[in-house]
Amino acid sequence: MTSNKDFWRKNFTWLHVAGMAVAMSLAMLYWYKSGQFSDNILKKSPVLMAIWGLATGYILIDLVKSSQNRDDKKE
């Protein structure tokens, strides 16, 4: 049985934090430039755009890391 600390260390690395920060910054830049004038509920709210950026950044980095791990195991 793994502990809670091991779970967080394995699934939440510095790459995830960096990816989330970049994606959230880009999402907020998008909201500032054009999203705040939209009728779409996701684009209208800066909080929802920040959450969307955090989730997108985490998922993208996780996909890249898992594909690199898969390639390393093949060799």
N, C-alpha and C positions, 0 to 999 in steps of 0.2 A: 504494500500500500504506500503510495507516494504522499508526501506531505504537501501542504498548501504552498510552502515556499518553493519547493521543487517545481510545482506546476507553473507558478508565476515566472520563475527563472527560465523555464523551457519555452513558454509561450509568449513572453513579453520581454524581448531583448531591446538593446539600444537601437537596433535597426527599426524595430516597430515604432519606438518613440519618435525617431527621426522622420520616418514615413508619415506618421500621424501629424507631426508638426508641419511638414511641408504641405500635405494635403489640406489640412485645416487652414493654413495660410492662403493657399490658392482658392479654397472655397470662400473664404472671407473676402478676398480680393474680387472674386466674381460677384459676390453679393453686393459689394460696395459699388462696382462699376455698373452692373445691369440688373442684378437680381432683386434689389429693393423696390424696383419700379414694376415688378411682375405681379400678375394676378395669381400665380401658382403659390400654394401655401408653403411649400418647401422652400421656394426661392425668396419668399417675402420675409421670412423670419431668420434673423442672424443666428439664433440659437440652434435652430434646426439645420441650418447650413453648416455650422461648426460641428455638430454631431455627425452629419453626413460626411464631412471631410475627415473626421477622426476614424469613422468606420471604413471609409474607402482607403485611407492610408494604411490602416492595419491589415486589411484584406489583401491589398496589392503587395505589400512587403511579405506577408505570409505566403502568398502564392509564389513569389520569386524565390524565397528561401526553400520552400518545399520542392520546387523544381530543381534547384541547385543540389539539394540533398539527394534527390533521385538520380541525378546525373553522376554524382560522386559515387554512389553505390554501384552503378553499372560498371564503372571502370575498375 
